[in-house]
């Protein structure tokens, strides 16, 4: 025997309160050949959804995520509306309502007609019917030969009646007109209460519609001006509200105009909402407080109404999650700028140079929008400080920047300018924002005569993001053997710790995660790792020498001159354009992650395999023709650790990194 019943959770009848849906246990609708807990099924009562759009006009503002210089302008506002149409089609509502200000308006006949055609063309991209509401931008005339009705007749001819109603699935949708003007003078002005009065003709029609719709499931009302806010709107809405209450089933009233999403709460069982914009001007940007481009999705059930806001551009199409699209987005994420030259820094610390940067679209058949911003301390003059470009598949984009810096000592405030790169994958009718990455400009800097250290010092690194970095362009390491080595005195360990690294799905690096040293080299198609024994841990507050060696056949790891691990390794090394990070691991965007907490000394990178058998580590490393980088960490030149290899691969220090006397 089976039971068929309806379980009601929540109080039926209050459509404004969130309630559990009606559910049933019905064996005739549930199919299995297994025993198990009975599962509740949704009630088969009729439900549907509709969307509501806010203002398209009144400022012509594009996506708030766009660069400031590219936000304004009529084409940008239309782009927001078009994206809202695309988002809405993904959700598939039965219909779309608007709340007025469809076009920019405030003009004469010909430009009004052009804007009307443009708006209708965009909105006709919807897969469902859409319904207009007249706003002041759609009606007000500006210019010579102003007719008394302004654009009213033209609006009704090309958009629809100024007020009307229609029924759908047992619900009534009522559209009102809130710019009839002063009944005595004909003046139209939304800032004067005398001009915000509903005509007797429209009130009489509204009374009839609400009365006839009282027997329906629900009624919804749409207009442009949120007159219930009173103030300059006056108090005429009080009488309109009484008409709506008389129906007993008017659930919500939607308006626009103020370009901010607001909720005035239920009043006598009626919810009052203002929508923000789908391309209209935004004088403030706090999405969580209602200043945003968005559209609302309303779900209508017999016993309740659900509402949700969707920021324009945030609705995702699951059918876009193909292997090809993901691969293209990942390739964009991995793009690194090609600096055509280093910034030449004069002996007095001044700079006056033009530096060109190349960006290559890695996807052969997909366009990209590049956004480049330069960031430097207040003594840099970077011109322009941002650039934007669009490139077709596989295209190379070159940008040139003028970089100036006033003379001054290379002191602790001396900062290397960064190029901040973000991009947008351009699909059909949609873009995917790729997270930004930072890339320090390479420097051709003459630190002058580097003084000898007065005492032996070491580098102190911490967990606050402090580290040193050497630009990729300063490390001309050829494919083949290498040796990376340093002295370390750890203070503590975490689950992931980078010591000296250039790894990011490529290259090489020394790690000491949880105190266990490992040397990674990406060679022959994957990482080859030489590691200490599983149970081995470096001692904290004690000095150890770490050396990672790749000789073309093996990857080896030496601790204090003793080989503790090796792995077979051969083939080509996979390179990247990321900096070498001292005191952490390098992330995909070039920043530092997984910090090393402790002291480091005598960092050396060589283009040969220096050790093939056990050895006695030198307290101080020497430089020779095979040395690409040597950081003794014994003296600083401003914010730089001087490279004593002769290659001028000076490391830029960031954060609280500092030198301190050694204890070894």
ZIHU-V5756 format. One record per residue. N is the residue number from 1. PHI is phi in degrees with one decimal (999 if undefined). D_CENTER is the distance of its C-alpha to the mean C-alpha in Angstrom with 1 decimal. Layout:
N:PHI:D_CENTER + N:PHI:D_CENTER
This chain:
1:999:55.4 + 2:-117.3:51.9 + 3:-110.6:50.7 + 4:-121.6:48.7 + 5:-149.8:47.4 + 6:-107.4:44.6 + 7:-102.0:42.9 + 8:-99.8:41.6 + 9:-114.7:39.1 + 10:99.1:38.5 + 11:-94.5:40.6 + 12:-67.3:41.2 + 13:112.6:41.4 + 14:-99.0:38.7 + 15:-70.5:36.0 + 16:-89.0:33.8 + 17:-99.5:33.5 + 18:-60.6:31.3 + 19:-135.5:33.8 + 20:-65.3:34.2 + 21:-69.3:34.8 + 22:-68.4:38.3 + 23:-130.0:39.1 + 24:-135.5:42.2 + 25:-108.3:44.0 + 26:-136.1:45.5 + 27:-63.5:47.0 + 28:-72.4:47.5 + 29:-110.7:43.7 + 30:-122.1:42.9 + 31:-130.4:43.9 + 32:-163.8:44.4 + 33:-114.3:47.2 + 34:-119.7:46.1 + 35:-83.0:47.0 + 36:168.4:44.3 + 37:-63.4:43.0 + 38:-67.4:43.1 + 39:-109.8:39.7 + 40:-74.1:39.2 + 41:-110.5:38.3 + 42:-68.1:36.6 + 43:-63.2:39.1 + 44:-91.8:39.6 + 45:-64.1:39.6 + 46:-75.9:37.9 + 47:-133.7:34.4 + 48:-157.1:31.9 + 49:-126.6:28.6 + 50:-140.6:27.8 + 51:-108.3:24.8 + 52:-131.4:24.8 + 53:-105.1:23.0 + 54:-86.2:22.9 + 55:-68.4:23.9 + 56:-95.0:22.9 + 57:-123.3:24.7 + 58:95.2:25.5 + 59:140.4:23.3 + 60:52.2:21.7 + 61:-108.1:18.1 + 62:-85.5:15.3 + 63:-59.4:11.7 + 64:-67.2:10.6 + 65:-81.2:7.4 + 66:-69.2:10.3 + 67:-55.9:12.3 + 68:-54.4:14.9 + 69:-67.7:17.7 + 70:-114.2:16.4 + 71:-83.6:15.8 + 72:-85.2:19.5 + 73:115.0:22.0 + 74:-55.8:23.3 + 75:-60.0:21.7 + 76:-67.7:18.2 + 77:-65.0:19.3 + 78:-63.6:20.9 + 79:-64.6:17.7 + 80:-64.6:16.1 + 81:-60.3:19.3 + 82:-63.2:19.4 + 83:-69.9:16.1 + 84:-63.5:17.5 + 85:-61.4:20.6 + 86:-61.4:18.9 + 87:-57.9:17.1 + 88:-63.8:20.5 + 89:-61.4:22.4 + 90:-66.0:20.6 + 91:-78.8:21.8 + 92:67.3:25.2 + 93:-71.2:26.8 + 94:-69.4:30.4 + 95:-159.9:29.7 + 96:-124.8:27.5 + 97:-102.8:28.7 + 98:-119.8:27.7 + 99:-129.6:28.6 + 100:95.5:29.7 + 101:55.6:28.7 + 102:-80.8:28.0 + 103:-124.3:28.8 + 104:-70.3:28.8 + 105:58.4:32.6 + 106:54.0:34.8 + 107:-151.8:36.7 + 108:-102.5:39.8 + 109:-62.5:40.5 + 110:-62.6:39.2 + 111:-62.9:35.7 + 112:-62.0:35.5 + 113:-63.6:36.4 + 114:-61.7:33.9 + 115:-70.2:31.0 + 116:-60.3:32.5 + 117:-63.2:32.6 + 118:-63.4:29.0 + 119:-63.4:27.8 + 120:-63.9:30.1 + 121:-62.0:29.1 + 122:-66.7:25.4 + 123:-68.1:26.4 + 124:-70.9:28.9 + 125:-74.7:26.2 + 126:-66.7:26.1 + 127:-83.3:28.0 + 128:-122.3:29.7 + 129:-65.9:31.7 + 130:-130.6:30.2 + 131:-130.0:32.2 + 132:-84.2:32.2 + 133:-131.9:32.8 + 134:-84.7:34.2 + 135:-119.5:32.6 + 136:-60.8:34.0 + 137:-65.6:32.0 + 138:-83.0:33.6 + 139:-113.6:37.1 + 140:-67.2:37.7 + 141:-98.1:39.6 + 142:-132.9:39.4 + 143:126.0:41.9 + 144:-72.7:45.6 + 145:57.9:47.7 + 146:-67.7:45.8 + 147:-77.2:47.2 + 148:-61.6:47.9 + 149:-85.2:45.5 + 150:54.0:42.8 + 151:-99.7:40.5 + 152:-58.6:41.5 + 153:-62.6:43.7 + 154:-65.3:41.2 + 155:-61.2:38.5 + 156:-67.0:40.8 + 157:-69.7:41.8 + 158:-108.0:38.4 + 159:-109.9:36.1 + 160:154.0:38.6 + 161:-59.2:40.8 + 162:-67.7:39.9 + 163:-139.4:40.4 + 164:-167.1:40.9 + 165:-145.8:40.4 + 166:-148.5:40.0 + 167:-114.2:40.3 + 168:-150.5:38.2 + 169:51.1:39.0 + 170:79.0:41.2 + 171:-123.2:38.9 + 172:-110.8:39.3 + 173:-111.5:36.7 + 174:-116.5:38.0 + 175:-108.7:36.7 + 176:-110.3:38.1 + 177:-115.5:38.4 + 178:-113.1:37.8 + 179:-132.3:38.8 + 180:-69.6:42.5 + 181:91.4:43.5 + 182:-67.2:46.4 + 183:-64.3:49.2 + 184:-94.6:51.9 + 185:-101.9:50.4 + 186:81.7:47.8 + 187:-65.3:45.3 + 188:-109.2:41.6 + 189:-161.2:39.5 + 190:-77.2:36.9 + 191:-99.9:37.7 + 192:-116.7:41.3 + 193:-56.6:42.5 + 194:-65.2:45.4 + 195:-95.6:43.1 + 196:-116.3:41.1 + 197:-122.4:44.0 + 198:-79.7:44.1 + 199:-65.8:47.2 + 200:-57.4:50.0 + 201:-61.4:49.6 + 202:-71.3:46.0 + 203:-64.5:46.8 + 204:-63.8:49.7 + 205:-63.8:47.6 + 206:-62.5:44.9 + 207:-59.7:47.6 + 208:-64.1:48.9 + 209:-64.7:45.6 + 210:-66.5:44.8 + 211:-65.9:48.3 + 212:-66.4:48.3 + 213:-86.7:45.0 + 214:-62.9:46.1 + 215:-90.2:47.2 + 216:-85.9:43.9 + 217:-64.9:41.1 + 218:-148.7:38.7 + 219:-129.2:38.3 + 220:-130.3:35.1 + 221:-123.3:35.2 + 222:-135.3:33.0 + 223:-155.5:33.4 + 224:-88.7:31.6 + 225:-87.2:32.8 + 226:-78.4:32.3 + 227:-65.1:35.9 + 228:-66.3:36.1 + 229:-74.2:34.4 + 230:60.3:37.8 + 231:60.7:38.1 + 232:-68.4:38.4 + 233:-82.4:38.5 + 234:74.5:41.8 + 235:-119.6:43.0 + 236:-62.3:43.8 + 237:-65.3:41.1 + 238:-55.3:43.3 + 239:-72.8:45.8 + 240:-66.9:43.1 + 241:-58.6:41.8 + 242:-61.2:45.3 + 243:-64.1:45.5 + 244:-65.4:42.3 + 245:-63.1:43.6 + 246:-62.8:46.9 + 247:-72.4:45.3 + 248:78.6:44.4 + 249:-139.5:41.4 + 250:-75.7:39.0 + 251:-93.1:35.8 + 252:-154.4:33.2 + 253:-122.9:32.9 + 254:-116.1:29.7 + 255:-139.8:29.3 + 256:-139.8:26.9 + 257:73.1:27.7 + 258:-85.1:26.3 + 259:60.4:22.6 + 260:-144.6:21.7 + 261:-74.9:21.6 + 262:-133.9:24.7 + 263:-129.5:27.0 + 264:-93.1:30.6 + 265:79.3:31.8 + 266:-72.4:34.6 + 267:-124.7:37.7 + 268:54.6:40.8 + 269:84.0:38.8 + 270:-113.2:36.5 + 271:-87.2:32.7 + 272:-114.4:31.5 + 273:-133.0:27.9 + 274:-112.0:26.3 + 275:-96.2:23.2 + 276:-83.9:20.7 + 277:-140.7:19.7 + 278:-125.2:18.7 + 279:125.1:18.6 + 280:-70.5:20.9 + 281:-66.1:20.7 + 282:-126.1:18.6 + 283:-85.2:20.4 + 284:-147.1:18.3 + 285:-132.9:14.7 + 286:-138.9:14.8 + 287:-53.7:13.5 + 288:-65.9:15.4 + 289:-103.8:18.5 + 290:106.1:18.5 + 291:-96.2:17.1 + 292:-169.4:14.7 + 293:-86.8:15.0 + 294:-158.2:16.2 + 295:-138.5:19.1 + 296:-103.9:21.3 + 297:-115.7:22.9 + 298:-111.2:26.4 + 299:-105.9:28.5 + 300:-108.4:32.2 + 301:-120.5:34.7 + 302:-60.5:38.4 + 303:-109.9:38.0 + 304:-165.3:34.5 + 305:-122.2:31.4 + 306:-108.0:27.9 + 307:-131.8:24.9 + 308:-145.0:21.2 + 309:-104.0:18.3 + 310:-123.4:15.5 + 311:-57.8:12.7 + 312:-61.6:13.0 + 313:92.1:10.8 + 314:-99.0:10.0 + 315:-82.9:13.4 + 316:-107.2:13.6 + 317:-97.3:16.8 + 318:-61.4:18.4 + 319:-74.5:20.6 + 320:-84.5:17.8 + 321:-82.6:17.6 + 322:-86.9:20.4 + 323:-59.5:21.4 + 324:-64.4:21.2 + 325:-65.5:17.6 + 326:-63.0:16.4 + 327:-65.0:18.6 + 328:-66.0:17.3 + 329:-64.1:13.6 + 330:-64.9:15.1 + 331:-64.1:17.3 + 332:-66.7:14.5 + 333:-60.4:12.9 + 334:-88.7:16.5 + 335:-65.5:17.2 + 336:-122.6:18.9 + 337:-66.5:20.2 + 338:-99.2:24.0 + 339:-79.3:25.6 + 340:-73.6:28.8 + 341:-161.6:30.5 + 342:-88.4:30.3 + 343:-75.1:30.4 + 344:-79.1:34.2 + 345:-100.0:34.8 + 346:-75.9:38.4 + 347:-59.8:40.8 + 348:-86.0:40.3 + 349:85.4:36.5 + 350:-85.0:35.9 + 351:-140.7:33.7 + 352:-151.6:34.1 + 353:-154.3:32.7 + 354:-103.3:30.6 + 355:-120.1:28.2 + 356:-100.1:26.9 + 357:-129.8:23.9 + 358:-110.8:23.5 + 359:-124.0:20.5 + 360:-111.6:21.6 + 361:-69.9:19.9 + 362:-78.7:20.8 + 363:-101.0:20.8 + 364:-69.1:24.2 + 365:-127.9:23.6 + 366:-136.8:19.9 + 367:-76.0:18.6 + 368:-146.3:15.6 + 369:-108.3:14.2 + 370:-96.7:14.1 + 371:-128.1:12.8 + 372:-121.0:15.0 + 373:-127.5:15.5 + 374:-103.0:18.6 + 375:-136.6:19.1 + 376:-146.3:22.6 + 377:-70.6:25.0 + 378:-71.1:26.9 + 379:-96.8:29.7 + 380:-98.1:27.7 + 381:-114.4:27.8 + 382:-110.7:25.0 + 383:-136.3:25.4 + 384:-73.3:23.3 + 385:-87.9:20.5 + 386:-154.6:17.9 + 387:-142.3:18.3 + 388:-135.9:16.7 + 389:-154.4:18.3 + 390:-119.7:18.4 + 391:-131.7:20.3 + 392:-78.2:22.1 + 393:-57.0:22.5 + 394:75.1:24.0 + 395:-75.3:24.2 + 396:-105.0:24.3 + 397:-112.3:22.9 + 398:-117.0:24.6 + 399:-123.9:23.6 + 400:-121.1:26.1 + 401:-125.9:25.6 + 402:-94.7:28.5 + 403:-122.9:28.4 + 404:-127.3:31.0 + 405:-147.1:31.9 + 406:-70.9:35.0 + 407:-58.0:37.6 + 408:173.4:37.4 + 409:-62.1:38.0 + 410:-79.1:35.5 + 411:-104.1:35.2 + 412:-68.1:32.8 + 413:-89.0:30.5 + 414:-70.7:30.3 + 415:-115.0:26.7 + 416:-81.6:25.5 + 417:-62.1:23.0 + 418:-108.5:19.6 + 419:-99.7:17.8 + 420:-99.8:14.0 + 421:-112.2:12.8 + 422:-131.4:9.7 + 423:-145.5:10.4 + 424:-131.4:10.1 + 425:-70.4:12.5 + 426:-105.9:14.7 + 427:-91.5:16.5 + 428:-74.9:19.1 + 429:74.2:17.7 + 430:-154.1:14.1 + 431:-121.6:11.3 + 432:-114.9:8.9 + 433:-75.6:6.0 + 434:-93.1:7.3 + 435:-56.7:6.4 + 436:-71.8:8.6 + 437:-134.4:12.2 + 438:-110.1:15.1 + 439:-137.2:18.6 + 440:-68.0:21.7 + 441:-66.6:24.1 + 442:-68.5:27.3 + 443:-115.2:30.3 + 444:-106.4:33.9 + 445:-114.8:35.2 + 446:-102.4:38.8 + 447:-78.3:39.1 + 448:73.5:42.8 + 449:-76.7:45.3 + 450:-77.3:43.7 + 451:-69.3:46.1 + 452:-71.0:47.4 + 453:-67.8:46.3 + 454:-76.9:48.9 + 455:-149.5:48.0 + 456:-75.5:46.2 + 457:-126.1:42.7 + 458:-136.2:39.7 + 459:-95.2:35.9 + 460:-105.1:34.6 + 461:-113.4:31.0 + 462:-133.7:29.4 + 463:-95.1:26.4 + 464:-89.3:24.6 + 465:94.1:22.6 + 466:-73.7:25.6 + 467:-167.2:26.4 + 468:-118.6:27.8 + 469:-141.5:26.5 + 470:-118.8:28.3 + 471:-62.5:26.7 + 472:-55.5:27.0 + 473:-66.3:29.1 + 474:-89.5:31.6 + 475:-122.4:32.4 + 476:-77.1:34.3 + 477:-82.7:35.0 + 478:-73.8:36.7 + 479:-64.5:36.5 + 480:134.7:39.1 + 481:-68.5:40.2 + 482:-160.6:38.6 + 483:-137.3:39.2 + 484:-120.8:36.8 + 485:-147.3:38.5 + 486:-169.3:38.3 + 487:-101.2:40.0 + 488:-134.4:38.1 + 489:-134.3:39.1 + 490:-73.5:36.6 + 491:-92.4:36.5 + 492:-161.5:34.6 + 493:-130.6:32.5 + 494:-122.9:29.5 + 495:-65.5:28.5 + 496:-139.4:26.8 + 497:-136.6:27.9 + 498:-93.6:27.5 + 499:-103.1:30.4 + 500:-133.1:30.2 + 501:-141.4:27.7 + 502:-138.0:26.1 + 503:-80.4:25.1 + 504:-168.4:21.9 + 505:66.4:23.5 + 506:-175.4:26.0 + 507:62.5:28.4 + 508:-148.5:30.2 + 509:176.4:30.2 + 510:-106.5:32.2 + 511:-120.6:30.9 + 512:-143.7:32.8 + 513:-65.2:30.9 + 514:55.8:33.1 + 515:87.4:35.6 + 516:-100.2:36.3 + 517:-70.6:36.1 + 518:-143.8:34.7 + 519:-121.2:34.5 + 520:-107.6:32.1 + 521:-136.9:32.6 + 522:-88.9:30.8 + 523:-145.1:33.8 + 524:63.4:35.4 + 525:96.1:32.2 + 526:-172.1:31.0 + 527:-75.1:31.2 + 528:-113.3:34.7 + 529:-124.0:35.1 + 530:-109.4:38.1 + 531:-136.0:38.1 + 532:-69.3:40.5 + 533:-56.3:42.3 + 534:-54.3:40.3 + 535:-88.0:42.2 + 536:-73.8:42.1 + 537:-138.9:40.2 + 538:-64.7:40.2 + 539:-82.2:42.1 + 540:-75.5:40.2 + 541:56.1:41.8 + 542:-140.8:43.6 + 543:-81.7:43.2 + 544:-139.2:42.6 + 545:-100.3:42.3 + 546:-114.5:39.7 + 547:-138.5:40.1 + 548:-106.4:38.3 + 549:-130.2:40.2 + 550:-122.7:39.7 + 551:-112.8:42.9 + 552:96.9:42.2 + 553:-124.0:43.8 + 554:-137.4:42.4 + 555:-104.4:39.6 + 556:-123.2:41.4 + 557:-126.1:40.6 + 558:-116.3:43.1 + 559:-120.3:43.3 + 560:53.6:45.9 + 561:84.9:47.4 + 562:-108.5:47.9 + 563:-70.5:46.2 + 564:-118.0:44.5 + 565:-168.7:42.6 + 566:-151.3:42.3 + 567:-141.9:40.9 + 568:-60.7:42.0 + 569:-157.6:39.6 + 570:-156.1:40.1 + 571:109.2:38.5 + 572:-83.9:35.8 + 573:-83.6:33.1 + 574:-90.1:29.5 + 575:-103.3:27.9 + 576:-144.8:24.6 + 577:-105.2:23.6 + 578:-81.3:22.2 + 579:-72.4:24.2 + 580:-82.7:26.9 + 581:-103.3:26.0 + 582:-106.0:29.0 + 583:103.6:28.6 + 584:170.9:25.7 + 585:-108.9:23.8 + 586:-86.1:21.4 + 587:-91.9:17.9 + 588:-62.4:16.2 + 589:-91.3:14.3 + 590:88.4:17.8 + 591:-81.7:17.5 + 592:-103.5:20.2 + 593:-139.8:20.3 + 594:49.5:23.3 + 595:-68.5:25.5 + 596:-94.5:29.2 + 597:-107.6:31.2 + 598:153.9:34.6 + 599:-122.2:36.3 + 600:-130.1:36.3 + 601:-158.5:38.8 + 602:52.2:40.1 + 603:-81.4:37.0 + 604:-136.6:38.3 + 605:-120.2:37.0 + 606:-128.2:39.7 + 607:-94.7:40.0 + 608:-134.4:42.9 + 609:-87.4:43.7 + 610:-75.7:45.5 + 611:-128.9:46.6 + 612:-121.0:48.2 + 613:-146.6:50.4 + 614:-60.3:50.5 + 615:-151.5:50.8 + 616:-100.6:51.1 + 617:-63.4:47.9 + 618:-77.9:48.5 + 619:-64.6:47.7 + 620:-124.2:46.4 + 621:-77.6:45.1 + 622:-101.1:46.7 + 623:-103.2:45.3 + 624:-143.3:46.8 + 625:-67.4:46.1 + 626:-96.9:43.8 + 627:-88.5:41.6 + 628:-99.3:38.1 + 629:-153.4:36.9 + 630:-144.0:38.9 + 631:-113.1:37.6 + 632:-69.5:40.6 + 633:59.4:38.5 + 634:-102.5:41.7 + 635:-156.8:40.7 + 636:-117.8:37.6 + 637:-113.5:37.4 + 638:64.2:35.2 + 639:-97.9:31.7 + 640:-119.5:32.8 + 641:-93.3:34.7 + 642:-64.9:37.2 + 643:-89.8:37.6 + 644:-104.0:41.4 + 645:-84.6:41.3 + 646:90.7:42.0 + 647:-91.0:38.8 + 648:58.9:37.0 + 649:-87.7:34.0 + 650:-65.3:33.5 + 651:-93.8:30.9 + 652:-84.2:28.6 + 653:-92.8:28.5 + 654:-129.9:25.6 + 655:71.9:25.6 + 656:-91.7:28.9 + 657:-58.4:30.4 + 658:-153.4:34.1 + 659:-96.1:37.5 + 660:-148.2:40.3 + 661:-59.1:43.8 + 662:-79.0:44.3 + 663:-124.8:46.3 + 664:-108.9:47.1
